[in-house]
Amino acid sequence: MSPFLRRHLALIILGALFIFISVLSLLSAGYYGGADNITHYFISRYSFRYPHLFLNAWGRPLYTILSSPFAQGGLPGLKLFNILLGLGSAWFTYRIAKMLEIRPAWLALVLVCFTPLYFVMLPTALTEILFSFVLVLAVYLFIRGSFVAAAITISFIPFARTEGFIMLPLFMLALLYSRQYKAIPFLATGVVVLSLLGCFYYKDLFWVFTQFPYPVTYHHPIYNKTGSLWHFLEIRDYILGLPLELLFLAGIGAMVRDAFCKKKAARRNLSLLFMLALVPFLIYLAFHAVLFWKAMGGSMGIERVLAAVLPLAALVALRGYQWLEEIFVWNRYVRAFFLVIVITAILSTPFRIYVFPFPLSPEEATIKKAVEWFKTSSLQNRLFYYSDNNVPYYMGVDPYQASPALCHLLVTCKSLDTIPAGSVMIWDAHFGANESKIPIDSLLGNSRQQLINYFRPDEPWVTFGGHNYECYITKTLIPGQTADNYAIRDSLQEILDTTGCYQTLLTKTFELAGDAWDQSYLSSEIVHRGKFSFIMDGRTEFSQGVNQPVSGLKRKGQKPEILASVYVYLPEKAIGVQTRLIISFEHKNQSYSYTAVDINQLYLRTNRWCRVSLTAFLPKFKSPDDVLKVYLWNPGKQKFYMDDLQVRMIAHNHDLSFSK
C-alpha cells in the first residue's frame, strides 16, 4: 500500500461510504421505521414556522434543533442529515480505535456502517443515529482527555432520545473512576440549558420531566403488551448479523484475556473499552429488554432502538477481529485472506436481511395510493381528517396550519361527531384503530359518514393490533342523509378482488340446476342476489365448493393466490361454534397447506348479508395429483345462509416486502 493511500485510507473509505449510501437513499422509495419518519420530518420541517416545535418532547429537542435546516430540503434532506451523523459516528469510532490501539482501525468504518440495523437506519429521519453520534463523540472526547467537553456532550443525549438519561450515571461513574471530579457537575448542562429554554414556553421549569412523552409509572394505554425478556437476543440477526455477532463475542473474549495482561497500557485500554463501550451497550440492551418484558414506557420491542448503541458494539467487535487475527493468522497472505473473508461477510449481511433499494412498506404503499386517488378526485380541496401522518405528507400540506386549517389529525372516536359536513376522512387500520381509537365498526356504523373508497395492500398485511391493514375514505354527510357503508364496502372489496384475476375455478350463485343437492337446500326468502341462497344447517357439515387436481391450476405472476369469497347471512350470533371457510392443498388425502377463517370470529353483523373472503398462496406441489379443496366446514351444524360463492386465481406482479 502506498504511503498516500495508507495516510488517507480512512477518508477514502468514508467518502466511498457517503456516495454509496446517499445513492441508495435516493433510489429507495421507502424508509425503515414507518410513519415515525414522517412525524419527525414534520416537526423539523415546520419548526421555524412554529418555534414551539423545537421543544416538542416527542420530537426530541436536540434532534429537531440540529436537523431543522436539513428538513427544509424535504425528507431527502433529513435522510442526508442522518447519513452524515452515521458516518460521523463511524469516524469517531475509528478515532477511538486508533487511540485504544485496536487494529486495523479503518475497519471500524466498515463494521459500524454495515452493521445490518445501523445500515438500514442511516437513510431515515429517526433519532437513534443522532443518539449514537452524541454517545460516540462523548466517548472519543473522554478517551482523548477532554473530560469537561465529554461531560457537556453526553449531557445533551437525553434530548436525542429520552433513554439517554441512563447514560449520565454511567459517565459519572467513569469520571469518578478516572478521578475527574471537576467534570461531574457539567453532566447537568443539557438538562439545565433545555429546562431554561423550555420554561418560557411551558411555564414550567421542570418541563423536561413533566412533559416526558412516555409513561414510566404506568402502562401505555395502547402499547402495553408484555414480551419476552430475551426478545432482542432472539432477533439479534436483524440487529448485529451473524458475522458481527461472532466478532463481538470474540471481543469479549479478548477483553477477558487483556484483564490478565501484564502490560499497563493494555490494561488501561481494556478498562476504557469495558467502561465506555461494552458496559453502556449491555446496560442499554438490558434496559430495553426489561421495558418490553414489563410493558413499560410504551415499549413495543422494536429492534431499531438498539441502533443507538451499535457503534459501541462494532468497537468491541473490532477488538475481537484483532484478537482472532493474532491467534489464527501466522503470515501476511493468510491475514489478507482472513480480512477479505470478514469484510465480504460484513458487507453482504445487510443485503441478505433487508431489501435494497428500500421499498415502501405495504401500509405506506396503500396509504399513498389512497392519497393519490384523493388528490385527483372532485373532493381534493375539501377539509380532510386523517389518522396516518403519511396523508398530509403525500398531500403536501402543512398539518399544523390553523387559519385556515387544511386538515386535522383524528384524536379520538368522539371526533366523528364534530367533523363538519362535506369533510373527508382518511382512516387506516394501523393508526386509526390504535392511535385514534376509532374501530372500523365505529366508522362504518356512524350515520354521518359515507364510504366513498376503499384501499388495501395487494397482499394481506397484518398490522398492529392483529387486523388486516385497510384504508377507508369517507365523506361526512349533511343531516338527513344516510348510507349503508357495509354494503358499499362489500361492493368495493368485490371490485378489488377481480383485479388480477386470471382464472375462475368456481362460481356458485345457486340459481342454476346443480348448484344445490336439491331444492330443500335453497331459500327464496333470504337472498343476497337472484332468487335463491343456500341453507347451511344440521344437514350440511360441508358445503359445496372446489375439489380439483392442482394440475389444472395456472401459475401467473410472482405470487399467485387462491381467492375464495362468499356472502353469508347469520340469523343470530353463535357462541362457542366454529364455522370455517377453508382453502386446503392435499396430497394423498393429507393436507400440507391449510388456510382457514372462522366466520364467527369476524364480528359479522346478524340479519344482514356480509361478505367473507380468504386468500392463500399456491404452495410448492408435491405431485400433479394433489388436490385443491375450497369449502365451508360447519361441524357445529350452525344454521346460516350463503350465496355467491366464488373461487378464483389472482396474481400480483410486484413484491411489497421490505425484509427478506
MARMI-402965 format. One record per residue (C-alpha): residue in three letters; x, y, z. Coordinates in steps of 0.001 Angstrom, whole numbers, padded with zeros to 6 digits, always signed. Example, Ala and Ser with C-alpha at 12.3 -4.5 7.8 and 13.67 -1.06 7.14 Angstrom:
// residues 2
ALA+012300-004500+007800;SER+013670-001060+007140;
This chain:
// residues 660
MET+000000+000000+000000;SER+001391+003403-000987;PRO+002157+005953+001751;PHE-000566+008289+000403;LEU-003185+005560+000481;ARG-002095+004468+003944;ARG-002407+008024+005271;HIS-005777+008728+003675;LEU-007378+005282+003615;ALA-009969+006136+006277;LEU-011063+009284+004455;ILE-011273+007431+001135;ILE-013454+004746+002726;LEU-015615+007408+004369;GLY-016110+009208+001048;ALA-016999+005984-000732;LEU-019496+005119+002001;PHE-021104+008554+001724;ILE-021577+008221-002039;PHE-022854+004647-001835;ILE-025345+005212+000991;SER-026552+008532-000471;VAL-027243+006947-003850;LEU-029005+004036-002187;SER-031114+006518-000227;LEU-032124+008383-003392;LEU-033057+005124-005113;SER-035197+003951-002184;ALA-038886+004759-002372;GLY-039360+003867+001282;TYR-037542+004116+004583;TYR-037094+001899+007583;GLY-039138+002667+010688;GLY-042544+003609+009302;ALA-044541+006778+009870;ASP-042332+007989+012744;ASN-040021+009228+009976;ILE-042776+011496+008702;THR-043685+012786+012163;HIS-040060+013744+012823;TYR-039896+015319+009386;PHE-042970+017458+010057;ILE-041634+018633+013415;SER-038228+019531+011961;ARG-039619+020952+008708;TYR-042065+023366+010339;SER-040122+024248+013492;PHE-039016+027614+012071;ARG-042645+028456+011284;TYR-043893+027206+014659;PRO-040950+027668+017086;HIS-042604+025717+019895;LEU-041887+022576+017847;PHE-038208+022973+018704;LEU-039161+021959+022254;ASN-041559+019181+021329;ALA-040684+016385+023757;TRP-041721+013557+021427;GLY-039702+015047+018576;ARG-036558+015201+020791;PRO-035367+018836+021004;LEU-031726+018139+020166;TYR-032729+016238+017038;THR-035171+018949+015964;ILE-032735+021800+016566;LEU-029899+020178+014609;SER-031979+018639+011819;SER-034366+021512+011061;PRO-032064+023209+008485;PHE-031739+019916+006595;ALA-035506+019333+006756;GLN-036081+022446+004665;GLY-034853+020306+001774;GLY-037643+017813+002329;LEU-037434+014274+003623;PRO-034329+013562+001463;GLY-032596+016416+003287;LEU-033443+014898+006640;LYS-032198+011493+005489;LEU-028958+013180+004403;PHE-028653+014610+007924;ASN-028816+011114+009386;ILE-026338+009741+006851;LEU-023836+012425+007837;LEU-024407+011686+011524;GLY-023952+007959+010967;LEU-020729+008489+009060;GLY-019640+010849+011839;SER-020282+008083+014351;ALA-018203+005701+012245;TRP-015398+008269+012003;PHE-015181+008819+015752;THR-015332+005068+016325;TYR-012325+004817+014015;ARG-010531+007541+016010;ILE-011325+005740+019269;ALA-009925+002501+017834;LYS-006693+004296+016962;MET-006367+005732+020456;LEU-007020+002326+022044;GLU-004592+000685+019605;ILE-007241-001608+018139;ARG-006129-002571+014636;PRO-006878-002191+011809;ALA-008655+000959+012964;TRP-010049+001733+009496;LEU-012099-001468+009659;ALA-014252+000276+012288;LEU-015767+002358+009473;VAL-016993-000786+007734;LEU-018150-002520+010903;VAL-020214+000464+012044;CYS-021837+001329+008727;PHE-022597-002248+007690;THR-023994-003483+010951;PRO-027364-004575+009469;LEU-029694-002499+011633;TYR-027419+000557+011552;PHE-027047+000332+007772;VAL-030791+000212+007138;MET-031381+003103+009543;LEU-028823+005507+008099;PRO-031159+006900+005390;THR-034051+007593+007764;ALA-035386+010504+009808;LEU-035200+008640+013115;THR-033378+009769+016239;GLU-031298+006696+017078;ILE-028499+007756+014731;LEU-028125+011138+016462;PHE-028051+009337+019815;SER-025215+007121+018580;PHE-023292+010143+017284;VAL-023529+012029+020582;LEU-022572+008897+022513;VAL-019542+008056+020385;LEU-018405+011694+020327;ALA-018578+011822+024140;VAL-016580+008582+024400;TYR-013991+009964+021988;LEU-013633+013182+023986;PHE-013358+011220+027228;ILE-010572+008954+025930;ARG-008775+011964+024471;GLY-008759+013519+027922;SER-011262+016312+027268;PHE-013367+015321+030271;VAL-015378+018535+030640;ALA-016202+018540+026921;ALA-017198+014869+027185;ALA-019472+015621+030149;ILE-021128+018537+028350;THR-021605+016494+025189;ILE-023168+013495+026917;SER-025391+015813+028992;PHE-027429+016549+025858;ILE-028029+012908+024948;PRO-031436+012694+026720;PHE-032643+015263+024190;ALA-031637+012995+021320;ARG-033554+010104+022874;THR-035104+010096+026313;GLU-033438+006853+027411;GLY-030210+008833+027230;PHE-030765+009577+030906;ILE-029363+006123+031710;MET-026036+007143+030120;LEU-025482+010013+032560;PRO-024807+007857+035655;LEU-022550+005599+033577;PHE-020427+008581+032566;MET-020462+009861+036136;LEU-019012+006529+037297;ALA-016392+006743+034538;LEU-015428+010236+035678;LEU-015233+009062+039282;TYR-013064+006122+038244;SER-010765+008497+036345;ARG-010764+010968+039307;GLN-012099+013757+037110;TYR-014354+015183+039796;LYS-014443+018704+038367;ALA-016142+017461+035188;ILE-019043+015776+037012;PRO-021209+018912+037507;PHE-021118+019503+033744;LEU-023238+016359+033289;ALA-026201+018574+034190;THR-025518+021088+031384;GLY-028072+019735+028927;VAL-030904+019491+031431;VAL-030190+022984+032783;VAL-029961+024626+029354;LEU-033074+022950+027913;SER-035045+023482+031126;LEU-034359+027208+030981;LEU-035205+027409+027282;GLY-038429+025468+027659;CYS-039728+027120+030811;PHE-040653+030244+028849;TYR-042960+028213+026592;TYR-044278+025600+029007;LYS-044312+027968+032017;ASP-042709+025115+033879;LEU-039047+024910+034867;PHE-039317+021143+035166;TRP-040953+020582+031770;VAL-038184+018143+030790;PHE-039748+015703+033245;THR-043393+016761+033346;GLN-043628+016655+029523;PHE-041923+013262+029339;PRO-043561+011572+026315;TYR-043645+008002+027629;PRO-045228+006529+030758;VAL-042847+005155+033377;THR-045012+004553+036439;TYR-047989+003177+034482;HIS-048664+001215+031284;HIS-049196+002962+027967;PRO-052917+002926+027067;ILE-052171+001400+023634;TYR-048711-000124+023623;ASN-048994-002220+026756;LYS-048385-005828+025745;THR-045629-007626+027608;GLY-042985-009552+025709;SER-040101-011908+026217;LEU-037141-010758+028288;TRP-034938-012340+025618;HIS-036728-010684+022705;PHE-033768-008638+021473;LEU-031434-011619+021684;GLU-033920-013672+019681;ILE-033866-011115+016851;ARG-030146-010394+017070;ASP-029593-011474+013453;TYR-031614-008429+012335;ILE-029596-006203+014660;LEU-025968-007348+014559;GLY-025923-010080+011945;LEU-024028-013317+012494;PRO-020543-012099+011383;LEU-020562-009091+013711;GLU-022117-011161+016490;LEU-019229-013644+016342;LEU-016684-010819+016320;PHE-018467-009188+019259;LEU-018214-012395+021292;ALA-014568-012671+020297;GLY-014111-009095+021507;ILE-015448-010036+024929;GLY-013013-012968+024945;ALA-010165-010624+024079;MET-011149-008313+026924;VAL-011100-011225+029381;ARG-007602-012089+028172;ASP-006461-008465+028481;ALA-007563-008470+032112;PHE-004640-010787+032848;CYS-002157-008946+030656;LYS+000948-007624+032423;LYS+001241-004585+030149;LYS-000084-001467+031832;ALA-001148+000134+028528;ALA-003183-002945+027572;ARG-004973-002951+030930;ARG-005701+000775+030619;ASN-007155+000323+027145;LEU-009176-002616+028428;SER-010678-000545+031236;LEU-011677+002221+028813;LEU-013169-000208+026289;PHE-015018-002053+029047;MET-016248+001076+030825;LEU-017167+003203+027802;ALA-018219+000654+025187;LEU-019164-002797+026464;VAL-020957-001736+029665;PRO-023050+001059+028054;PHE-024058-001307+025238;LEU-025100-004089+027628;ILE-026864-001720+030042;TYR-028799-000129+027195;LEU-029737-003565+025823;ALA-030855-004766+029261;PHE-032825-001569+029843;HIS-034904-002013+026691;ALA-035292-005735+027302;VAL-036824-005029+030719;LEU-039059-002277+029327;PHE-040519-004680+026764;TRP-040732-007524+029271;LYS-042689-005394+031737;ALA-044620-003378+029112;MET-043181-000124+030464;GLY-042508+003134+028674;GLY-044758+002201+025767;SER-042143-000306+024590;MET-043171-002395+021594;GLY-039943-004360+021361;ILE-038962-002540+018163;GLU-035407-003528+017292;ARG-034487-000121+015888;VAL-033925+001341+019366;LEU-030688-000661+019625;ALA-029189+001201+016658;ALA-028404+003937+019177;VAL-025536+001911+020670;LEU-024412-000235+017739;PRO-021173+001730+017102;LEU-020072+000642+020578;ALA-020817-002978+019675;ALA-018814-002517+016470;LEU-015859-001233+018508;VAL-015918-004342+020701;ALA-016232-006473+017550;LEU-013158-004783+016083;ARG-011219-005823+019181;GLY-012483-009341+018536;TYR-011213-009228+014959;GLN-007801-008098+016167;TRP-007637-010971+018640;LEU-008672-013579+016077;GLU-006103-012231+013666;GLU-003429-012537+016337;ILE-004452-016094+017234;PHE-005236-017737+013922;VAL-003174-015866+011358;TRP+000533-016568+011089;ASN+001585-014872+007829;ARG+000540-011854+005830;TYR-001093-013804+002994;VAL-003378-015708+005327;ARG-004003-012463+007218;ALA-005082-010776+003985;PHE-007337-013706+003106;PHE-008919-013609+006581;LEU-009552-009867+006210;VAL-011214-010363+002813;ILE-013471-013094+004233;VAL-014512-010885+007175;ILE-015162-007808+005022;THR-017143-009836+002472;ALA-019297-011323+005218;ILE-019858-007930+006855;LEU-020690-006127+003604;SER-023115-008784+002383;THR-025058-009332+005618;PRO-027403-006283+005394;PHE-028336-007250+001843;ARG-029200-010787+002916;ILE-031534-009482+005641;TYR-033183-006435+004056;VAL-034291-005474+000552;PHE-032426-002612-001125;PRO-033252-000125-002506;PHE-035662+000029+000414;PRO-039303-000071-000796;LEU-042407+001433+000702;SER-043983-000888+003228;PRO-047389-002367+002318;GLU-049023+000168+004650;GLU-047188+003133+003153;ALA-047830+001971-000412;THR-051532+001594+000359;ILE-051927+004976+002038;LYS-050009+006596-000826;LYS-052375+005006-003341;ALA-055353+006276-001346;VAL-053959+009824-001222;GLU-053170+009786-004942;TRP-056803+008913-005622;PHE-057983+011648-003248;LYS-055755+014246-004926;THR-057340+013537-008319;SER-060925+013309-007059;SER-063544+016069-007012;LEU-063083+016221-003208;GLN-059408+017160-003281;ASN-059940+020704-001952;ARG-062130+019647+000960;LEU-061027+019837+004578;PHE-059760+016363+005439;TYR-059186+014381+008599;TYR-056534+011685+008872;SER-055044+009153+011255;ASP-051700+008481+009497;ASN-049184+011334+009112;ASN-048328+009986+005674;VAL-051610+011504+004457;PRO-050660+015209+004851;TYR-047133+014295+003743;TYR-048313+012864+000427;MET-050861+015669+000134;GLY-048013+018161+000508;VAL-049796+020300+003117;ASP-048792+021859+006420;PRO-050504+019757+009115;TYR-050014+022485+011724;GLN-051662+025324+009790;ALA-054604+026604+011829;SER-056025+029523+009867;PRO-057409+028281+007614;ALA-056893+024674+008640;LEU-056275+022331+005734;CYS-056518+019130+007733;HIS-056905+017723+011227;LEU-055478+014690+012963;LEU-058141+012342+014291;VAL-057671+012241+018048;THR-060464+010074+019458;CYS-063677+008378+018409;LYS-065513+011486+019614;SER-064005+013311+016629;LEU-066587+011623+014421;ASP-069318+013758+015996;THR-067544+017068+015400;ILE-066431+016735+011777;PRO-068255+019325+009631;ALA-070466+018139+006769;GLY-068673+017828+003444;SER-065320+016986+005032;VAL-063341+013920+004041;MET-061873+011341+006409;ILE-058961+009022+005570;TRP-058874+006229+008140;ASP-056349+003404+008292;ALA-056328+000195+010306;HIS-052979+000937+011976;PHE-053199+004452+013359;GLY-056947+004907+013015;ALA-057785+001838+015062;ASN-054980+002263+017619;GLU-053699+005834+017984;SER-057045+007476+017153;LYS-059007+004714+018929;ILE-061646+004505+016170;PRO-062620+000870+015483;ILE-063726+000166+011946;ASP-067286-000617+013088;SER-067485+002818+014736;LEU-066554+004392+011426;LEU-068776+002310+009147;GLY-071676+002375+011600;ASN-071563+006150+012008;SER-074662+007655+010399;ARG-072772+010825+009414;GLN-070139+009019+007322;GLN-070473+007678+003785;LEU-067798+005331+002451;ILE-066564+006581-000919;ASN-063467+004455-001500;TYR-061519+001587-000039;PHE-057876+000514-000358;ARG-055805-002407+000884;PRO-052388-003928+000115;ASP-052192-006256-002865;GLU-051261-008991-000430;PRO-052884-009286+003025;TRP-050821-007461+005636;VAL-051448-007826+009364;THR-050916-004516+011137;PHE-050548-003614+014810;GLY-053467-004999+016780;GLY-053747-008158+014675;HIS-056073-006753+011993;ASN-055590-006814+008235;TYR-054404-003426+007045;GLU-057040-001383+005197;CYS-057660+002240+004339;TYR-061140+003806+004136;ILE-062066+007188+002682;THR-065393+008572+003836;LYS-067364+011779+003330;THR-069303+013452+006122;LEU-072972+013730+005185;ILE-075376+016573+005822;PRO-078176+015884+008342;GLY-080893+013646+006913;GLN-078622+011698+004556;THR-077675+008073+005279;ALA-075523+005368+003689;ASP-075152+001617+004074;ASN-071379+001593+004479;TYR-071171-002159+004965;ALA-072866-002827+001640;ILE-070649-000220-000034;ARG-067561-001863+001437;ASP-068617-005290+000220;SER-069100-003912-003297;LEU-065720-002160-003276;GLN-063987-005270-001975;GLU-065648-007360-004662;ILE-064394-004973-007329;LEU-060862-005133-005895;ASP-060982-008916-005854;THR-061496-009001-009607;THR-058232-007093-010087;GLY-055533-009543-011035;CYS-057991-012403-011508;TYR-056859-014649-014372;GLN-058653-017949-013724;THR-062105-018632-012262;LEU-062318-022012-010575;LEU-065863-021851-009232;THR-068932-019621-009274;LYS-071975-020726-007301;THR-074940-018361-007490;PHE-077410-021126-006540;GLU-079592-020048-009438;LEU-078717-022913-011796;ALA-079613-026562-011749;GLY-076904-028495-009939;ASP-075872-025543-007717;ALA-077528-027351-004790;TRP-078117-031006-003984;ASP-081896-030447-004151;GLN-084462-027689-003748;SER-084798-028234+000018;TYR-081344-026685+000455;LEU-082407-023446-001249;SER-084099-020430+000303;SER-086116-017878-001654;GLU-086858-015710+001390;ILE-083374-014654+002450;VAL-081373-013932-000715;HIS-078347-011819-001496;ARG-078738-011693-005275;GLY-081076-013505-007636;LYS-083849-015785-006463;PHE-082123-018282-004179;SER-079498-018700-001483;PHE-078095-021913+000025;ILE-079127-023070+003511;MET-076380-024356+005820;ASP-077838-026209+008805;GLY-077798-029540+010598;ARG-077843-031376+007282;THR-074728-029698+005899;GLU-071401-030151+007641;PHE-069551-029434+004388;SER-070724-027004+001724;GLN-070296-027416-001972;GLY-067029-025981-003272;VAL-063855-026745-005207;ASN-062334-030225-005328;GLN-059935-030464-008233;PRO-056387-031605-009086;VAL-053738-028919-008873;SER-052604-029824-012391;GLY-055468-027652-013636;LEU-054198-024552-011810;LYS-052290-021978-013811;ARG-049362-020147-012246;LYS-049048-016492-013198;GLY-047157-013587-011683;GLN-044722-013639-008783;LYS-047113-014862-006111;PRO-050285-016485-007462;GLU-053049-016894-004897;ILE-056335-018677-004440;LEU-059097-016214-003520;ALA-062334-017578-002067;SER-065270-015277-001324;VAL-068826-015892-000167;TYR-071729-013887+001199;VAL-073162-015208+004463;TYR-076281-014302+006421;LEU-076236-015091+010157;PRO-079706-015100+011779;GLU-078059-014953+015208;LYS-074656-014963+016824;ALA-073156-018371+017533;ILE-071244-018668+020799;GLY-068507-021295+021006;VAL-069186-022579+017483;GLN-066583-022748+014733;THR-067678-022433+011135;ARG-064772-022065+008752;LEU-064113-021072+005179;ILE-061184-023302+004171;ILE-058556-023467+001418;SER-056596-026720+001582;PHE-053995-028436-000587;GLU-053860-032173-000027;HIS-051519-034981-001018;LYS-052998-038463-000691;ASN-055816-037065+001468;GLN-053322-035380+003837;SER-053326-031572+003947;TYR-049909-029900+003663;SER-051155-026326+003177;TYR-054199-025253+005164;THR-055691-021759+005405;ALA-058954-021027+007193;VAL-061036-018266+008715;ASP-063777-018727+011309;ILE-066762-016614+010248;ASN-067930-016407+013876;GLN-064682-014637+014782;LEU-065154-011895+012193;TYR-067694-009886+014202;LEU-070181-010068+011333;ARG-073475-008324+011902;THR-076505-010560+012210;ASN-079607-010447+009987;ARG-077797-008975+007015;TRP-075598-010203+004208;CYS-071864-009901+004859;ARG-069003-010748+002555;VAL-066278-013120+003763;SER-063077-013674+001788;LEU-059930-015740+002224;THR-056670-015933+000260;ALA-053880-018482+000197;PHE-050651-018574-001795;LEU-050058-021509-004071;PRO-047584-023790-002300;LYS-044990-025977-003965;PHE-046983-029002-005061;LYS-045846-032462-004023;SER-047488-034124-007015;PRO-049640-033157-010033;ASP-052308-035357-008499;ASP-052540-033190-005383;VAL-055995-031771-004775;LEU-057190-028245-004061;LYS-060241-028071-001806;VAL-062233-024926-001008;TYR-065372-025216+001121;LEU-067198-024123+004247;TRP-066951-026517+007179;ASN-069875-026446+009599;PRO-069070-029037+012309;GLY-071381-027364+014836;LYS-074329-027618+012437;GLN-074879-023855+012700;LYS-077783-022506+010673;PHE-076993-019679+008290;TYR-077330-018804+004604;MET-074675-018485+001910;ASP-074755-017010-001573;ASP-072477-016086-004459;LEU-069578-018427-003630;GLN-066596-017712-005887;VAL-063105-019199-006094;ARG-060571-017533-008350;MET-056872-017393-009114;ILE-055267-013967-008747;ALA-051741-012706-009338;HIS-049724-009708-008190;ASN-046801-008647-010325;HIS-044844-006763-007689;ASP-043451-007515-004256;LEU-044020-005085-001391;SER-041878-006948+001131;PHE-039109-004889+002725;SER-037189-007563+004597;LYS-036059-010969+003490;
